[in-house]
Amino acid sequence: MQSKSSLPVSDASAIVIKNVWKIFGDNADAALSAIKSEKLGKSEVLSRYNCVIGVADVSFDVKHGEIFCVMGLSGSGKSTLVRHINRLLEPTAGSIVVNGDDVMAFSQSELRQYRNEHIAMVFQNFALMPHRSVLDNIAMPLEIRGLNKNQRLEVARKNLAMVELGGWGNKFAHELSGGMQQRVGLARALASDPEVLLMDEPFSALDPLIRRQLQDEFMKLSAVMNKTTVFITHDLDEAVRIGDRIAIMRDGRVVQIGTPEEIVMNPADDYVADFVAGISRLKVVKAHAVMTPVSGRNRAPDTDSPAFAQDTNLSTLISAAIAYDGPLRIVDSTGSTVGTVDKAGLLKTVIEGTETS
């Protein structure tokens, strides 16, 4: 693929999405022009142009190896947005750059190569071929690439073992549970060794227990394989649990981007605040966000008091505060005390987290 973008791309950014719009309808260009000039809303665009705004002026970047969660309610535009990254949908306006390649500049042959070798997608509905065995399903991207049967089956077996289904290669999809089928879908996506994974609500159709188990397995695999991942979900608990950062969408727009801790501690508006109201802060909020920095008259406690890293969560700090009658030390990577946490501060943080607007 030769279509290198002229846009400035950070060395840390695997994906750069800039000012992307998607308007569905025959008059999309005219509708977009009117939106920009007249500040039209969704209902006005629908009545005047018979068009629907799917994605509205979205910009963000995803770092190499990051799990970037995009979440929102049904109709918020999250699934529409992710389908632009592999050009299953064409944007009405905007730019999409993946690992320095301008995705919008690809020819059809370059686009096929991009989808087969550089990016993979895992769907909610598994999308397994019923007439193919599990191994043949996993090997399918490599078959399209032209690898011989022995090579592609060897890769398929390795990926099947990686998702802990080593003995199921000769079975068919209908012989597997929903959770097992989704593991096969993940193994198929990983078989082509893509640089980027797109996951569109991959676990939402599963029972809660199976869903949590697959979340655990996915996080373990992600830590080992270091794949850049855009993960779509409507479940904030899931986004907080697995995401390095989260983008929250509403009516086609991104209303806030941040780490789980930033979003839980500092929601951008009432809409986000309503989302995070039911999230426990105990596993999300870290010591650096609640500590009192050590400086001047605020002296550090004795060095024999318990010390904790800045990324220690509230749950651990609370347990320690119960056992130790005094402030806890928060230390940096060199072991130097950078702040303190006491019972009153921890209690205040927990109480604030239970309040709703």
Buried (B, 14 or more C-beta within 10 A) or exposed (E): BEBEBEEEBEEEBBBBBBEBBBBBBEBBBBBBBBBEEEEBEBEBBBEBBEBBBBBBBBEBBBBBBBBBBBBBEEBBBBBBBBBBBBBEBEBBBBBBBBBBBBBBBBEEEBBEBBBBBBBBBBBBEBEBEEEBBBBBBBBBBBBBBEBEEEEBBEBBBBBBEBBEBEEBBEBBBEEBEBBBBBBBBBBBBBBBBBBBBBBBBBBEBBEEEBBBBBBEBBEEBBEEEEBBBBBBBBBBEBBBBBBBBBBBBBBBBBBBBBBBBBBBBEBBEEBBBEBBBEBBBBBBBBBBBBBEEBEEEEEBBEEEBBBBBBEBBBBBBBEBBEEEEEBBBBBEEEEEBBBBBBBEBBEEBBEEBEEEE
